[in-house]
Amino acid sequence: MNEMKRLLSFVRRAVDDYEMIDDGDRIAVGISGGKDSLTLLAALAEMRRFYPKKYDIVAITVDMGFEGADYAEISEFCRRLKVEYRIVKTDIAKIIFDVRKEPNPCSLCAKMRRGSLHAEAQAAGCNKVALGHHYDDAVETFMMNLFFEGRLGCFSPKSYLSNRRLTLIRPLLYATEKDVQYFVRKRPMPVMASLCPEDHATERENMKILLAELEKTNKGVKHRIFNAMCRSQIDGFKLTGKYPDAGKIED
C-alpha cells in the first residue's frame, strides 16, 4: 500500500471521528523537527487537496536556543509542501539549564514550549493547533499517569483552550509509532536529531521500554489498553471500532 495513502487513512479517520477540522480553519502545526511532527505536517498538507472541508496550515517551530540548531532543511521541506513556516526564537534552554538548573526539566520545558507555540499560533491568525502525538504516545501517557500519579487520564484527542481561544487537535491519534517509522523510511524527511541533553533519559522513555517488554509476552497489550481508554471515554476518547491494527505494516 502506498505509504501516504496508508497514513492518510489513519489521519482522516481520526479527524472525522473527533470532528477536528472545520471549514475555514487555519491550523498551526507544531514542528519540533522530529519524525512525528514532520509526518503530521506532510499528511495535513496532502489532505488539503481532497478533504471536503477547506483549511490552511502554518508550520511553527519553537527554537529552544540550543547551539547548532539548523532549520534550513525543514524550511525547504515546507516550501515544497507550500506551507508557511515560522520559527520562534526563545531562550528556553538557557533558562532551564543555565539559569534555573532544573533537576527535572521536562515539565517546565514543555510548559514554556507550549506557551510560545500557542502565542505564535495566535499571532499567525490560527484557530487550531495540531500536535504530533500518536497512538503509542496516548497509551504511554495513560500508563504514566496511572503509574506515577495514581490517576486515570491522558491528553485529549481534541480540546479547547479558552484562555487562548485555540483548539488543540491530534490527527495522528490512530497511527502507531511503527506506522510513522514506516512512512519516514519510505518517504525521507528532514528529521532533526534532538539537541536536548535530557533526550532518552525520561520517564516516558522508561515507559516505552516497559510497554515494549510487555508486548513481547502479551501480544496486543497496547491495543487493549487503547481500547479500554476508548470504552471508558478517558478524557474525550470514544469507542468507534476503527482502531489501528496494532502497528501491522506491509513492506
Secondary structure, DSSP 8 states (H G I E B T S, - for coil): --HHHHHHHHHHHHHHHTT---TTEEEEEE--SSHHHHHHHHHHHHHTTT-SS-EEEEEEEEE---TT---HHHHHHHHHHT-EEEEEE--HHIIIIIIS--SS-HHHHHHHHHHHHHHHHHHTT-SEEE----HHHHHHHHHHIIIII-S-----SEEEETTTTEEEE-TTTT--HHHHHHHHHHS---------TTTT-SHHHHHHHHHHHHHHHSTTHHHHHHHHHHHTTGGG----S----TT----
